[in-house]
Structure formats: structure tokens, C-alpha cells
Amino acid sequence: MSETSKSPDNIIRLPLPNLPRGGKTAHVRGGRCTRCNEDLNDLMLQALRGEAEPPQFCRRCGSTLFPPLSARALRCGRCKQWLTLQPEDPSREAFCTRCGGKLAYRTKLVR
């Protein structure tokens, strides 16, 4: 005999807020839209530096972007600044133009 588990009467189930019904939604992981794979690293780096707000929509597919939003960028180990986007050749070492420190890849959560 198996008994069916019944949820208690005092639990109220609410819909998730901020999610539009029937609309396209996506996240940004490693600087790319999870729906269309558009490279959004330039916008994410501006948000990391505090120059702009994180993007609200993907510029290619128009999806509404929801957290988590993360960027893949280079960061200086000495002065701790987010300096540049990924170089064309990631196997080559890159150095900071401000202090000469070695740049390292980091995945940074923007929002």
C-alpha cells in the first residue's frame, strides 16, 4: 500500500516573478547569450568596469537577459583591473598596459 504525499494546507505557491509569459529569456554565461550564442563580452566588460549597466536584452535574438550574467575577460594580477577582452590567440601570454603585470583569464559574475 502506498500513500500519496499531500502538501500541507499552509503552503502558498507563487509564480516566479520577473519572468514574462511566452517571451524569450536567456542568460549570459562566459560572455555569450545562452539562446543564440552571441558574443556579449564587450557589453559585459563595460558593466564590470562600471562604465555602463549590464545589458537587458541580447542584441542578436532580442531575448530578455536574466541573472546569472557572467563575462570571460582578462584581469591584471597586480592592479586588479579588468583591462581587455580575450585576445585573438588565448595561448599567448598577455601583459597589463598599466603596470606590466601578467593578465589572467577570469570568469566574473556581473549580475
N, C-alpha and C positions, 0 to 999 in steps of 0.2 A: 504494500500500500504506500503510495506516495502522496504526500500532502503538498498542495500548491502553496508557495510562499506568497503571502499577501502583504502589500506595503501598508505601513501604518497610516492611519487617517490624518495624522497631524503633519504629514509631509506635503508641501505645496510645490508642484513642478512648474517652473517658469521657462519660457523660451529663452534662448541665448540672445542677449542684447547686441545691437550694432550689426547684425548680420541681415542684409537685405534679402527679402524673399525673391527667389528666382534670378537674382543678379549674379554676375561673375565675381568671384572673390579669389584672391591669391595671397601668397606670402613672398617675401624676398629672402632667399637662402643663398649665402655666398655671393651676393650681389646680382642674382638672377631671379627673374619672375618664375614662380613655380608653375604657372599656367602655360606661358608661351616661350620661356627660356630667354627672354630679352635681357641684355646686359644693362643693369641699372647702377653699376658701380660708381659712375660719375656723380649721380644724384645722391647716392648713399654716402660717398666721401664728403660731399658738401655738407651733409647733415652731421657727419662725425666732427667736422671742423667747426660747426656752429654757424656756417655761412648761410644755411637755408634749412627749412623744415624738411623732415623726411617726406618722400613722395606719397601722395594719397592714392594715385592711380598709375597703372602701368601705361607707359607712353605708346606701347605697341598694340596690346589687346584691349586696353581700357578697363581691366579688372581692378576692383577696389582692393587695395593692399591692406592687410591686417597683420598685426604683430604675430609672430616674431619677424622682424626685419633685420637681416644681417648683411654686412658687407665684407668682401675679401679685399684687403688693401695692404699696403706696406707701412710699417711703423718703425721709427727710429728707436734703437735700444737706449741711446743716451738722452736725447732731448724729449723723447716720448711724444713726438708729434706725428700725426697722420699726414704724410707728405705727398704721396703719389699713388696712382692706381697701379695695378700689376704691370710689370714690364712685359714687352713682347716675348722675351726669352726668359722664362722663370728660372732656368737652371743657372743663369748668370747672376753673380752677386751684385747687389746694388748698394750704394752708399748715400748717406744723407748729404744734401747740398748745403745744409745749415751748419752742421757740426762735424761732418765726416764719419759719423757712426754708421755701423752696418744696419741696413734695413732688413726687417724680418717680416714674413707673411703673418698676418693675423686675421682671424675672422672675428669681427666685432659686432655685437648686438647693438643696433641703432635704436630700436624701439621695441 
